[in-house]
Structures are given as C-alpha cells and as structure tokens.
Amino acid sequence: MTKVLCALSVSVDGYITGRDPAAGRGLGDGGTLFDWYFDGDTPSRVFEGFRLSAASARVFDDLAARIGAVVAGRTTYDDSEGFGGGSPHPGAPLVLLSHRPVPGRPGGTTIEDAVATARSLSNGKDIGLQGGATVTAALERGLVDELILHQVPVLLGAGRPFFRALPHHIRLRLIEAIPAPGVTHLHYAVHNDSVHNDSVHNDSVHNDSVHNEAGAGTK
C-alpha cells in the first residue's frame, strides 16, 4: 500500500532552512543542515554525488528507494528555482501544491488533490512531502503515515520551521533512532486516529464548558 511520508533535515530548534531563504539563496544560511550528505565515504545508490557515512547511507537510500512521487508547495518550489525543471528526487516526478500552477507541471490546489495526483504517478511506491507548510497541511488532514527527522546538532535561531501550527495534537510512535556522524535519524509512525480522537475530545471539553457555564447561570 502506498504510504505518505516526509523526511527532512532539521535543526535541533526545529528549522528546515536558515535565515532569508529565497530563489538564488536556497536555504539562506542553513546549508549546514546538509553537510551530512557529503561528509562520508559511502556513495548514495540513489542520489549521484552524495557521499554519506555508512549509517546515514543505509537510512537515506532505503527511504529514497521507496519514493515514487514528490509533493512540494510553491514556496519550496520557488526557493529551489523550480528544481531546474525537474524534481528534488532523481527518480520521482514532482507534483506542485499551489493555486498558481506551472504549465506542464502536474499539481493540485489542495493537499488532498496533490496527494491523489502523486499517488496516480507513483507506480505503487510511496509519496514524499517537501516543505513545512505542505507536511503540516497533510498532517492536519490525516494523510501522513511516517515522519523522518534528520536532526542536525545545530541551533539555527531562525528560518522556516518544519511544522506550522496545528489545531490538535498528533501522536507519534518512534520506529527507530539511528545516530550517525553529524546527524541523528529519527523515524516515527503517525497515529492518524489521534487526529480524530483529539478533535472529538476538544469538542467534548468545549461542550462541557458550555454546559457548566449554562448551569452556573441558573444557580
């Protein structure tokens, strides 16, 4: 079954870019988030030019080999200068989540539409999400099955966060934690039933509050 996952490099304080990311500036001053791509002796089997530590290569390549399509938002797309007309993944087509479509680029205006399009292009493989706003929208809709945080031991102090504000709690289960030179790979399963349960719980708390206030008014 096709799964939806997000695997991004992130600082300890939760940023996936540095300050002032933009077209021509990439991730701003956050390039250190990707030093682990090139600091090892093991070539990636999927991404040409990447040389990782043995531990990171296993995690990185296993994840990369699962991806059949990628969904990215317009901010990520523009900051990356359209990925040179291609995709952030060498073997997976890009689907653009945006109200400003790019001619010839498959896309969708909602996260549900974008994921559905990606699923149709993935040849039965998994779907990768790129960008904090995109993964947050997918989490809010209960569409994400796995989260992988490639946590780099640095405090960037500013930048774009991995996660935006969510209207409810989302519970995770740690699958594995792999320490490696310059990065720790944290792999989580997402409990999507918690999205519904927390929403029901919040509604119940609200209703109880309304009931108590109404009761207090009759005393």
Secondary structure, DSSP 8 states (H G I E B T S, - for coil): ---EEEEEEEETTSBSS-SS-BTTTBTTT-GGGGGGGTSSSEE-SSSTT-EE-HHHHHHHHHHHHHEEEEEEEHHHHHHTGGGGGS-SSTTS-EEEE-SS--TT--EESSHHHHHHHHHHHTTT-EEEEESHHHHHHHHHTT---EEEEEEES----SS-BSS---SS--EEEEEEEEEETTEEEEEEEEETHHHHHHHHHHHHHHHHHHHHHHHHTT-
